């Protein structure tokens, strides 16, 4: 992307010094991991609330009851994808494009009896054309008419977990905001690099890059969601109009 060497760099030390610093950081990393395990354990002990198993969501075959979205598995993990009616692909939600695009390999979830699906705020007809343009293969539904029942006063742009048991459906967890970073592989990998996410809020040394603002700009490049450029380069149409 760039050959700019004007950014600051870490101090240069011998390997023994470097490994000693890594060992010190490892103590904190292990503590962080153990705390994450403890939080996950508490999450597994949360109570749950029943939702209507028959509320319809719209998929490729038309409306189906929520319980069908489980595809026979016991658990359902949903990303609620925001949508801007009538807007071009370049003007669709950059953050939801980022998070939805991280969910590529689903076999490991399936092996744990979990179905992953996207519930979009838009109509199925319009939003599924966006799914096709992006090349996403996860189950895709419109939850436009089910939003009141499933989300209440909450909004699209987050994850929800559901459990199916004895023909009933229960919501077991909900997370939005930075909680959605659970699905952001790119962010977790960037955190392993010396310059991190390169966003101005990060606590970085003087001279580190921080050029990606956080009002959507971090997920856009040259006027559209970043991931769209590779799809256009591959010759895919981003026309979301009827009949496209």
Buried (B, 14 or more C-beta within 10 A) or exposed (E): EEEEEEEEEEEEEEEEEEEEEEEEEEEEEEEEEEEEEEEEEEEEEEEBEEBBBEBBBBBEEEBBBBBBBBEEBEBBBBBBBBBEEEBEBBEBBBBBBBBBBBBEEBEEBEEEEBBBBBBBBBBBEBBBBBBBBBEBEBBBBBBBEBBEBBBEEEEBBBBBBBBBEEEEBBBBBBBBEEEBBBBBBBBEEBEEEEBBBBBEEBEBEEEBBBEBEEEEEBBBBEEBBBBBEEBBEEEBEBEBEEEE
